[in-house]
Amino acid sequence: MAEILGGIVDKARASITSGVDLLLVVAGAGASSAIAEVVKSWLPEQTATIADETLVIAVGFLLFYFGDRIHPKLVPFGFGMFISGVGAWSSAWIAGLITMLKKGGATA
């Protein structure tokens, strides 16, 4: 498992080598919900039960990990999508942990 995660971390490090790559990461993060809508429009039956966050994680990871086979600039774009999807997926339970730090305690 550590080798797999190490490979992903190494690929993430290598994916941002210029200012353009950083802009593509930001663009990928910003485009993630729109791309989920496009995928769902083309594959409505196959994606009907898949949450948008999960779909963004899957598409983003595929672009991040295999996008260089199509074009090298798809890698940072996919990385941005992947991070956006993981952030959206984890936001519910992370937000609960962070709000516990509020002055006066958490309110639900």
C-alpha positions in Angstrom: 0.0 0.0 0.0 2.8 2.4 0.8 4.4 1.8 -2.6 1.1 2.6 -4.3 0.7 5.8 -2.4 4.3 6.7 -2.9 3.8 6.3 -6.7 0.8 8.6 -6.6 2.8 11.2 -4.6 5.7 11.0 -7.0 3.4 11.5 -10.0 1.7 14.4 -8.2 5.1 16.1 -7.6 6.1 15.6 -11.2 2.8 16.9 -12.6 3.4 20.5 -11.5 6.6 21.7 -13.1 5.6 25.2 -14.4 3.1 28.0 -13.9 1.0 26.7 -16.7 0.7 23.3 -14.9 -0.4 25.1 -11.7 -3.0 27.0 -13.7 -4.2 23.7 -15.2 -4.5 22.2 -11.7 -6.7 25.2 -10.7 -8.7 24.8 -13.9 -9.2 21.1 -13.3 -10.5 21.8 -9.8 -12.8 24.5 -11.1 -14.1 22.4 -14.0 -14.8 19.3 -12.0 -18.6 19.7 -11.5 -19.1 20.7 -15.1 -17.2 17.7 -16.3 -19.3 15.5 -14.0 -22.4 16.9 -15.7 -20.9 16.2 -19.2 -20.1 12.6 -18.3 -23.6 12.1 -16.8 -25.2 13.5 -19.9 -23.3 11.0 -22.1 -23.7 8.0 -19.8 -27.0 8.6 -17.9 -27.8 5.0 -17.1 -24.3 4.1 -16.1 -23.9 7.1 -13.8 -27.4 7.3 -12.4 -26.4 5.9 -9.0 -23.0 7.5 -8.8 -22.5 10.6 -6.7 -21.0 13.5 -8.4 -18.0 13.5 -6.0 -17.3 9.9 -6.8 -17.5 10.5 -10.5 -15.1 13.4 -10.3 -12.7 11.4 -8.3 -12.8 8.6 -10.8 -12.5 10.8 -13.9 -9.9 13.0 -12.3 -7.8 10.1 -11.3 -7.9 8.5 -14.8 -6.9 11.8 -16.4 -4.2 12.3 -13.7 -2.7 8.9 -14.0 -3.2 8.0 -17.7 -3.8 11.4 -19.3 -0.2 11.8 -20.5 -0.9 9.0 -23.0 -3.2 11.5 -24.7 -1.5 14.8 -23.9 1.0 15.7 -21.0 -1.1 18.7 -19.9 -4.0 16.4 -19.0 -2.1 15.2 -16.0 -2.1 18.4 -14.0 -5.7 19.1 -15.1 -6.8 15.6 -13.9 -4.8 16.2 -10.7 -6.9 19.3 -10.0 -10.1 17.4 -10.7 -9.1 14.5 -8.4 -8.2 16.8 -5.5 -11.5 18.7 -6.0 -13.5 15.5 -5.9 -11.7 14.1 -2.9 -12.2 17.4 -1.1 -15.9 17.4 -1.9 -16.2 13.8 -0.9 -14.5 14.3 2.5 -16.0 17.7 3.3 -19.0 16.4 5.3 -16.9 14.7 8.0 -14.0 17.1 7.8 -16.3 20.1 8.3 -17.7 18.4 11.4 -14.2 18.0 12.9 -13.2 21.6 12.1 -16.4 23.1 13.5 -15.7 21.5 16.8 -12.9 24.1 17.1 -15.4 27.0 17.0 -15.6 29.1 20.1 -18.5 27.9 22.1 -18.4 24.3 20.6 -20.1 22.8 17.6 -23.7 23.5 16.8 -25.6 21.2 14.6 
